[in-house]
């Protein structure tokens, strides 16, 4: 067990402007010129990302009137435990980044109040909270320290199950993905930080969930979770549900473990067009130095980042069914929208080996904001995060100095030929969840030689991530994949930070042999998806339309950027052939390293 450490006392979501400024890295802010449009019809859409918080002020037709991105001061750390696989963030940094971004965006509009604040963000986190503050650093979605707890949970639930569950290796937790599952992190806290856990009044599972709770002044009614985020946690019951959100917590299964109190789980809220969970409290607004026009504005708990990106990329309603896209941010995924299983059941999967699922590639079936639909996805833990790491480590510079920009990284990668002359990179820096589940997987380079240059290694990182996307696609198109006949159309919408790199976009197209269509307004895609439900709920899209199911209003033409895709990037035949050869070796490397026992060393 980890050594006992001094517990940080909860900090209120305050700190003053000077304290906030000290805790945030300098970050470029982009704010459009003020518009005569009535800001009272606009929604401040917020994405609490892994490396930064993004805020966009959107009009009902999708026009962005202002935008700001604020990076976190410390960002992701390994925390005080020092354990392999530990990944933490201080939730107070999310609040402080929001305060800066809100001031950036709303300052040009004086005292005019926006219609609402809509929140989205990273999912599958574990945040212990009380009175509007976090009690300790958050265990992130990428945290896989709880390997022992994952094995204990697997054994206990199988032993307590019936004969069929033992024979099939299944139990009543949907989307249970080993050490990354939130129950494993929760049990780790019960074993190693029980005193802090005992102080918590709620356990929150998304970064946006915590921000909503904090902005509403710690009102218990603002503690919530959306169905998409819930379906990533491994805490939902497998099987049909009679609830409106088609989901329910597996409270009985969770309650079998000492120190795990299911009463801490937050209520589930309707996904696509939720009512506000509260409003920005006057006390919180004053403490944070928020613009006066944010006080008492409704706060909408939106859906997690994958769902907001899905809605923003392919739209909502029946027209989105069958649409696919690829996202490349700090993490990454390929996703498709499809009709929900008529039984309403979420899949159940448990690894038979404590680290690796040996039965089949790992995919996710997640709850869509629309109860009639679902999101079928394969996701990797460290996509753009691999490049962030490589920029710090590979680009020259004394003690972290020098130019380590994405532009310089791409320039270095461009100096090497396609295929990096056989240098390969595995991008599993923080374990992996697709196309396999292995908490002990780590990154590595293969085929280094005295002739290897920085350029070769930089390009190999880009190509290694691209090969994992090919593996994600293979998993989604596997013969036993659930109700999926064609994962990717041509061209496939492509978005996220990776889509800003022409070099990486071309490499991804070549390696996957798919034509990609970077969305022309990719920076606001997730923001539009996040705000869509708020616009609907506020009635800012007008009356219900006969063309839309469920009595919804029809989104304004052009709100979703797929109405006008950017220039397509087609694969190059010669480059694709080179990547085919590399991929045949690359896809065997993880099994070879796992078989050699590499994971036992971390």
C-alpha positions in Angstrom: 0.0 0.0 0.0 1.1 3.6 -0.6 2.6 5.4 2.4 0.3 7.6 4.4 0.5 11.2 3.3 -0.6 14.5 4.6 -4.1 15.2 3.2 -4.7 18.6 1.6 -7.5 20.5 3.1 -10.3 21.4 0.7 -9.9 24.7 -0.9 -13.0 26.7 -1.7 -13.4 27.6 -5.4 -11.8 31.0 -4.8 -8.3 32.4 -4.6 -8.7 35.9 -5.9 -7.5 37.2 -9.2 -3.9 37.3 -8.1 -3.9 33.7 -6.8 -5.7 32.5 -10.0 -3.2 34.2 -12.2 -0.3 32.5 -10.4 -1.9 29.1 -10.9 -2.4 29.4 -14.6 0.2 29.2 -17.3 0.2 32.0 -19.9 -2.1 30.9 -22.7 -3.1 32.6 -25.9 -6.6 33.9 -25.8 -8.8 34.4 -28.8 -11.8 36.6 -28.5 -13.8 37.7 -31.5 -14.9 41.3 -31.9 -18.1 42.2 -30.0 -21.3 41.8 -31.9 -24.6 43.6 -31.8 -26.4 40.2 -31.4 -28.3 40.0 -28.1 -26.0 38.1 -25.8 -29.1 37.2 -23.7 -29.8 34.5 -26.4 -26.3 33.1 -26.2 -24.9 30.1 -24.3 -21.5 30.0 -22.8 -20.3 26.6 -23.7 -17.4 25.1 -21.7 -15.2 22.1 -22.2 -13.1 21.0 -19.3 -10.3 19.3 -21.1 -7.3 17.4 -20.0 -4.7 20.1 -20.7 -6.9 23.2 -20.8 -10.4 24.6 -20.4 -12.1 26.0 -23.5 -15.0 28.5 -23.4 -17.0 29.6 -26.4 -19.9 32.1 -26.4 -22.3 30.7 -29.0 -25.4 32.3 -30.6 -28.4 30.0 -31.4 -27.2 29.6 -35.0 -23.8 28.4 -33.9 -21.9 31.7 -34.5 -19.0 32.0 -32.0 -19.0 35.5 -30.6 -16.0 34.9 -28.4 -13.6 32.1 -27.3 -10.8 31.5 -24.8 -8.6 28.7 -24.0 -6.8 28.6 -20.6 -4.2 25.9 -19.8 -3.8 24.6 -16.3 -0.8 25.5 -14.2 0.3 22.1 -13.1 -2.0 20.0 -15.2 -1.6 16.2 -14.9 0.8 14.9 -12.3 1.5 11.5 -10.7 0.4 12.9 -7.3 1.9 12.1 -4.0 1.7 8.4 -4.2 4.4 8.0 -6.8 2.7 4.8 -8.0 3.1 3.6 -11.6 -0.1 4.5 -13.5 -1.1 7.3 -11.2 -2.6 10.3 -13.0 -4.1 13.2 -11.1 -5.3 16.8 -11.5 -6.3 19.4 -9.0 -10.0 20.3 -9.7 -9.4 23.7 -8.3 -7.4 24.4 -11.5 -10.5 23.7 -13.5 -12.4 26.4 -11.6 -9.6 28.9 -11.8 -9.3 28.3 -15.6 -13.0 28.8 -15.9 -12.8 32.2 -14.1 -10.2 33.4 -16.5 -11.9 32.1 -19.6 -15.3 33.6 -18.6 -13.7 37.0 -18.0 -11.9 36.8 -21.4 -15.1 36.0 -23.3 -17.8 38.1 -21.5 -15.8 41.3 -20.9 -16.8 42.9 -24.3 -20.5 42.5 -23.5 -20.8 44.6 -20.4 -23.6 43.6 -18.0 -25.7 41.6 -20.5 -26.3 38.1 -19.1 -26.0 35.0 -21.3 -29.0 32.7 -21.4 -27.0 29.9 -19.7 -23.7 28.1 -19.1 -23.4 24.6 -20.6 -20.7 22.3 -19.4 -18.9 19.3 -20.9 -15.6 17.7 -20.2 -13.3 14.7 -19.5 -15.1 11.6 -18.2 -14.4 8.6 -16.1 -12.8 10.6 -13.3 -13.2 10.2 -9.5 -13.6 13.5 -7.6 -14.3 13.5 -3.9 -16.2 16.7 -3.1 -17.9 18.5 -0.2 -19.3 22.0 0.1 -18.4 23.0 -3.4 -14.8 22.1 -3.1 -12.6 19.0 -3.9 -11.1 17.2 -1.0 -8.1 15.8 -2.8 -6.7 15.7 -6.3 -8.9 13.9 -8.8 -8.0 10.5 -10.1 -8.2 10.9 -13.9 -9.7 8.7 -16.6 -6.1 7.7 -17.5 -5.2 6.6 -13.9 -4.5 2.9 -13.8 -2.8 2.5 -10.4 -5.6 0.3 -9.1 -4.5 -3.0 -10.7 -4.8 -5.0 -7.5 -8.3 -3.6 -6.8 -9.4 -4.5 -10.4 -8.4 -8.1 -9.9 -10.1 -8.2 -6.5 -13.3 -6.8 -7.9 -13.2 -9.2 -10.8 -12.7 -12.2 -8.5 -15.3 -11.1 -5.9 -18.1 -10.4 -8.4 -17.5 -13.6 -10.3 -17.4 -15.6 -7.1 -20.7 -14.0 -5.9 -22.3 -14.5 -9.3 -24.3 -17.4 -10.6 -23.0 -20.3 -12.6 -23.6 -18.7 -15.9 -21.6 -15.5 -15.0 -18.7 -17.6 -13.9 -18.8 -19.6 -17.1 -19.0 -16.6 -19.4 -16.7 -14.3 -17.4 -19.4 -11.6 -17.1 -20.9 -9.8 -14.1 -23.4 -6.9 -13.5 -21.1 -4.0 -14.4 -21.3 -2.6 -17.9 -18.2 -1.4 -19.7 -15.9 -2.5 -16.8 -12.4 -1.9 -18.1 -10.1 -3.1 -15.4 -7.9 -0.7 -13.4 -9.3 2.3 -15.3 -12.8 1.7 -14.1 -14.1 4.1 -11.5 -15.0 1.4 -9.0 -11.3 0.3 -8.9 -10.2 3.9 -8.2 -12.9 4.2 -5.6 -11.8 1.1 -3.9 -8.2 2.2 -4.0 -9.2 5.4 -2.2 -11.1 3.4 0.4 -8.0 1.4 1.1 -5.4 4.2 0.9 -7.2 7.4 1.7 -10.2 6.3 3.8 -10.2 9.4 6.0 -10.7 11.8 3.0 -13.3 9.5 1.4 -15.2 9.5 4.7 -15.4 13.4 4.5 -17.0 13.4 1.0 -20.6 14.3 0.6 -20.6 13.2 -3.1 -18.5 11.4 -5.6 -18.4 13.1 -9.1 -17.3 11.3 -12.2 -16.6 14.0 -14.8 -14.6 17.3 -14.8 -17.7 19.1 -16.0 -19.8 17.6 -13.2 -17.4 19.0 -10.6 -17.5 22.5 -12.2 -21.3 22.5 -12.3 -21.3 21.6 -8.6 -18.8 24.2 -7.7 -20.4 27.0 -9.7 -23.7 26.3 -8.0 -22.0 26.9 -4.6 -21.9 23.3 -3.6 -25.6 22.8 -3.8 -26.2 19.1 -3.4 -28.9 19.3 -6.1 -26.2 20.3 -8.6 -24.3 17.1 -8.0 -25.1 15.1 -11.1 -23.9 12.8 -13.9 -25.0 12.5 -17.5 -25.7 9.1 -19.0 -22.8 9.1 -21.4 -20.3 9.8 -18.7 -21.9 7.3 -16.5 -21.6 4.6 -19.2 -17.8 5.1 -19.3 -17.3 4.5 -15.5 -18.0 0.8 -15.2 -20.4 1.7 -12.4 -23.7 1.2 -14.3 -25.7 -2.0 -14.1 -25.6 -4.2 -17.2 -29.0 -5.0 -18.6 -32.2 -3.1 -19.5 -33.6 -0.3 -17.3 -37.0 1.2 -17.0 -35.6 4.7 -16.2 -35.9 7.6 -18.6 -32.1 7.6 -19.2 -32.0 3.9 -19.8 -29.3 3.6 -17.1 -29.0 2.8 -13.4 -26.1 2.6 -11.0 -25.0 -0.9 -10.0 -25.4 0.0 -6.3 -25.7 -3.6 -5.0 -22.5 -4.7 -6.7 -20.6 -1.6 -5.6 -21.8 -1.9 -2.0 -20.1 -5.3 -1.7 -16.7 -3.7 -1.1 -15.7 -2.2 2.3 -15.5 1.6 2.2 -17.5 2.0 -1.0 -20.7 3.7 -0.2 -23.1 3.8 -3.2 -25.0 6.7 -1.5 -22.2 9.0 -2.8 -23.1 8.4 -6.4 -24.9 11.4 -7.9 -28.3 11.3 -9.6 -28.4 10.7 -13.4 -29.7 13.6 -15.5 -31.5 13.5 -18.9 -28.8 13.7 -21.5 -29.7 15.8 -24.5 -31.8 18.7 -23.2 -31.4 18.6 -19.4 -33.0 21.2 -17.1 -30.4 23.4 -15.3 -29.0 21.8 -12.2 -28.9 25.2 -10.6 -27.5 28.7 -11.2 -24.1 30.4 -10.7 -24.2 31.4 -7.0 -23.6 35.0 -6.2 -21.1 34.0 -3.5 -19.1 31.9 -5.9 -19.2 34.6 -8.6 -17.9 37.2 -6.1 -15.2 34.9 -4.7 -13.9 34.0 -8.2 -14.2 37.5 -9.5 -16.4 36.3 -12.3 -18.1 38.8 -14.6 -21.2 40.3 -12.9 -23.3 39.1 -15.8 -22.7 35.4 -14.8 -24.2 35.6 -11.4 -27.6 33.7 -11.2 -27.2 32.4 -14.8 -28.6 28.9 -15.2 -26.0 26.1 -15.2 -26.7 23.2 -17.6 -24.9 19.9 -16.8 -24.2 18.8 -20.4 -22.8 15.5 -21.6 -19.2 14.2 -21.4 -16.7 15.2 -24.0 -17.1 12.2 -26.3 -20.9 12.8 -26.5 -20.6 16.5 -27.0 -18.0 15.9 -29.7 -20.3 13.3 -31.3 -23.3 15.6 -31.3 -21.2 18.5 -32.6 -19.6 16.4 -35.3 -22.6 14.5 -36.7 -25.7 16.3 -35.3 -28.7 14.9 -33.5 -31.8 13.0 -34.3 -32.4 10.3 -36.9 -30.1 12.1 -39.4 -27.1 11.3 -37.3 -27.7 7.6 -37.1 -25.0 5.7 -39.0 -22.6 8.6 -39.0 -18.9 8.1 -37.9 -16.0 10.4 -37.2 -12.5 10.3 -35.6 -11.3 12.5 -32.8 -7.6 13.1 -31.9 -7.0 15.1 -28.7 -5.0 14.2 -25.6 -6.9 10.9 -25.8 -8.6 9.8 -29.1 -11.3 7.6 -30.5 -13.3 6.6 -33.5 -17.1 6.6 -32.9 -20.3 5.8 -34.7 -23.9 6.6 -33.9 -26.4 3.8 -34.2 -29.8 2.7 -33.1 -29.9 1.5 -29.5 -30.3 -2.2 -28.8 -34.0 -2.9 -28.4 -33.3 -4.7 -25.1 -31.8 -1.5 -23.7 -28.8 -3.4 -22.4 -25.3 -2.1 -22.0 -22.5 -4.6 -22.6 -20.7 -6.4 -19.8 -17.1 -7.4 -20.2 -14.5 -8.4 -17.6 -10.9 -9.2 -18.3 -10.1 -12.9 -17.7 -6.5 -12.0 -17.2 -6.0 -9.3 -14.5 -4.2 -7.0 -17.0 -5.2 -8.1 -20.5 -8.5 -9.0 -22.1 -7.5 -12.1 -24.1 -10.9 -12.8 -25.6 -11.4 -10.0 -28.2 -10.6 -6.4 -29.0 -12.1 -3.9 -26.6 -14.8 -1.5 -27.8 -17.3 0.6 -25.9 -21.1 1.0 -26.3 -22.0 4.2 -24.6 -25.3 5.9 -23.9 -26.1 8.6 -26.4 -27.8 11.8 -25.2 -30.8 10.6 -27.3 -32.2 7.5 -25.5 -33.1 6.0 -28.9 -29.4 6.0 -30.0 -26.1 4.7 -28.8 -22.4 5.5 -29.5 -20.2 2.6 -30.6 -16.6 3.6 -30.1 -13.1 2.4 -29.7 -10.8 4.8 -27.8 -7.2 5.0 -26.9 -5.9 6.6 -23.7 -2.9 8.6 -25.0 -3.2 9.9 -28.5 -2.2 13.6 -28.7 -0.7 13.0 -25.2 2.0 11.0 -26.9 3.1 14.0 -28.9 2.9 16.2 -25.8 5.3 13.8 -24.1 7.6 13.5 -27.2 7.8 17.3 -27.6 9.1 17.6 -24.0 11.5 14.8 -24.3 12.8 14.6 -27.9 13.1 18.2 -29.0 16.4 19.8 -28.0 16.4 22.5 -25.3 18.2 22.9 -22.0 16.1 21.9 -19.0 12.9 22.2 -20.8 13.7 25.4 -22.7 13.9 26.1 -26.4 11.2 25.8 -29.0 9.1 22.7 -28.4 6.1 23.8 -30.4 3.9 21.5 -32.4 5.2 23.3 -35.5 8.8 22.4 -34.7 7.8 18.9 -33.9 6.1 18.5 -37.2 9.2 20.0 -39.0 11.4 17.4 -37.2 9.0 14.6 -38.2 9.0 15.8 -41.8 12.7 15.3 -42.0 12.3 11.5 -41.8 10.8 9.4 -44.6 7.5 7.7 -44.5 7.7 4.6 -42.2 10.6 6.2 -40.2 12.9 3.6 -41.8 11.4 0.9 -39.6 11.5 2.8 -36.2 8.2 2.0 -34.5 6.5 3.5 -31.4 3.9 2.1 -29.1 1.7 4.9 -27.7 0.5 3.2 -24.6 2.1 5.6 -22.2 -0.6 5.3 -19.6 -1.9 1.8 -20.2 -4.5 1.1 -22.9 -8.2 0.4 -23.2 -8.6 -0.2 -27.0 -7.9 -2.3 -29.0 -7.0 -4.2 -25.8 -7.3 -3.6 -22.1 -4.0 -3.5 -20.2 -3.3 -1.2 -17.3 0.4 -2.1 -17.3 1.0 -1.4 -21.0 3.6 1.3 -21.6 5.1 3.1 -24.6 8.3 2.1 -26.3 10.5 2.6 -29.4 11.6 -0.4 -31.5 14.4 -0.6 -34.1 16.6 2.3 -32.8 20.1 2.3 -34.3 23.0 4.7 -34.4 21.5 6.1 -37.6 18.3 7.0 -35.8 17.7 10.8 -35.6 15.3 12.9 -33.6 13.3 13.2 -36.8 12.9 9.5 -37.1 11.6 9.3 -33.5 9.3 12.2 -33.9 7.7 10.7 -37.0 7.5 7.3 -35.4 5.4 8.8 -32.6 2.9 10.3 -35.2 2.9 7.0 -37.0 2.5 4.9 -33.9 -0.6 6.8 -32.9 -1.9 6.4 -36.4 -1.3 2.6 -36.3 -3.3 2.5 -33.1 -6.2 4.3 -34.9 -6.0 1.6 -37.5 -6.3 -1.0 -34.7 -9.3 0.9 -33.3 -10.9 0.7 -36.7 -10.1 -3.0 -37.0 -11.7 -3.6 -33.6 -14.9 -1.7 -34.7 -15.1 -3.6 -38.0 -14.4 -7.1 -36.4 -16.9 -9.8 -37.4 -18.3 -9.9 -33.9 -18.6 -6.2 -33.5 -22.0 -5.3 -32.2 -24.5 -4.2 -35.0 -21.8 -2.5 -37.1 -21.6 -3.1 -40.8 -19.5 -0.1 -41.8 -17.6 1.9 -39.2 -16.2 4.7 -41.4 -17.7 6.3 -44.5 -15.6 8.2 -47.0 -14.7 10.9 -46.2 -14.7 10.6 -42.5 -15.0 13.8 -40.4 -11.8 14.4 -38.4 -11.4 16.8 -35.5 -9.4 17.6 -32.4 -6.0 19.1 -32.0 -4.4 16.5 -34.2 -6.6 17.7 -37.1 -4.7 21.0 -37.0 -1.6 19.2 -38.3 -1.6 18.6 -42.1 1.3 16.2 -41.6 -0.4 14.1 -39.0 -3.7 14.2 -40.9 -2.0 12.8 -44.0 -0.1 10.1 -42.0 -3.4 9.1 -40.4 -5.1 8.9 -43.8 -2.2 6.8 -45.2 -2.0 4.5 -42.2 -5.7 3.7 -42.0 -6.3 3.9 -45.8 -9.3 6.2 -45.2 -10.1 9.6 -46.6 -10.3 12.1 -43.9 -12.3 15.4 -43.8 -10.9 17.8 -41.2 -13.9 19.9 -40.1 -13.4 23.6 -41.0 -14.6 24.8 -37.7 -13.2 22.0 -35.5 -12.4 24.3 -32.6 -16.2 24.8 -31.9 -17.4 21.3 -32.7 -17.6 20.1 -29.1 -18.8 23.5 -27.9 -21.8 23.3 -30.3 -22.5 19.7 -29.2 -22.4 20.8 -25.6 -24.6 23.8 -26.1 -27.2 22.1 -28.3 -29.2 20.7 -25.4 -29.2 24.0 -23.6 -30.5 25.9 -26.7 -33.2 23.3 -27.0 -34.2 23.5 -23.4 -34.2 27.3 -23.4 -36.5 27.4 -26.4 -33.9 29.4 -28.4 -34.3 27.1 -31.4 -37.9 27.9 -31.7 -41.0 25.7 -31.5 -40.9 21.9 -31.9 -40.6 20.7 -35.5 -42.7 18.0 -37.1 -39.5 16.8 -38.8 -37.7 16.0 -35.5 -38.5 13.1 -33.3 -39.5 13.6 -29.7 -41.1 17.0 -30.2 -37.7 18.7 -30.6 -37.0 22.0 -32.3 -35.0 21.8 -35.5 -31.4 23.1 -35.2 -30.7 26.1 -37.5 -29.2 25.3 -40.8 -25.4 25.3 -40.5 -25.3 24.8 -36.7 -23.5 21.5 -37.1 -20.3 21.8 -39.2 -20.9 18.6 -41.0 -23.3 20.6 -43.2 -20.1 21.8 -44.9 -17.0 19.6 -44.7 -13.5 20.9 -45.4 -11.1 19.6 -48.0 -10.8 15.8 -48.0 -7.3 14.3 -47.4 -7.0 11.0 -49.4 -4.4 8.3 -48.6 -1.3 8.1 -50.8 -1.0 4.6 -52.3 2.8 4.4 -51.9 2.8 5.7 -48.3 -0.1 3.3 -47.4 1.9 0.4 -48.7 4.8 1.3 -46.5 2.5 1.6 -43.5 0.9 -1.8 -44.3 4.3 -3.4 -43.8 5.1 -1.5 -40.6 1.6 -2.2 -39.2 2.0 -6.0 -39.6 5.0 -5.8 -37.2 3.6 -3.1 -35.0 0.3 -4.9 -34.1 2.3 -7.9 -32.7 4.5 -5.9 -30.4 2.2 -5.4 -27.4 1.5 -9.2 -27.1 5.2 -9.9 -27.4 6.1 -7.4 -24.7 3.3 -8.6 -22.4 4.4 -12.2 -23.0 7.9 -11.3 -22.0 6.6 -9.8 -18.7 7.4 -6.2 -19.4 4.3 -5.1 -17.5 5.6 -6.7 -14.3 8.3 -4.1 -14.1 6.0 -1.1 -13.8 
